[in-house]
Each structure stands twice: as C-alpha cells, then as structure tokens.
C-alpha cells in the first residue's frame, strides 16, 4: 500500500513538473525559443497569434521560371552563334 502511495505521489509530481516546464520553458533558455507553449494539441497559441503562411517561393534555380527561360534563351543564342 505504501508503494502505491509513493508511486501516485511521484506520478503527480512528475505531471506538475512537466506542465511547469511546458508553460515557462526550461531554466537557462532565453525568450520563448527553448520552451513555451509550442504547438501542443488542444492548447491556445501564445500572444503572437497564428503565424501567416508564407507565399510559395522558388527553392532553387531549377524552380524559377524566369531563370529557366533566360537559360534556354542563352543556350539557343550560343547554339545559333556556333552554327553560323
């Protein structure tokens, strides 16, 4: 019976310690980068609110239509110059 009581007390203390770390972050971390609420399910967002989605941007030159168009134009002009 004593073991069960100690186990329950340990579980409750662990639960509250985890909740405290989730709310305030880990000691020694600056700002909300190391801790804070994060994106826990069922939890409201912090004071910063939901972040705005970024517009899709090219991730590399092979995704950029303008770059590919210019590259094709340069290749055609080089090929036409070498044929003459």
Secondary structure, DSSP 8 states (H G I E B T S, - for coil): -HHHHHHHHHHHHHHHHHHHHHHH--TT--TTTSSS-TT-TT----TT-S--------SSGGG-HHHHHHHHHHHHHHHHHHH-
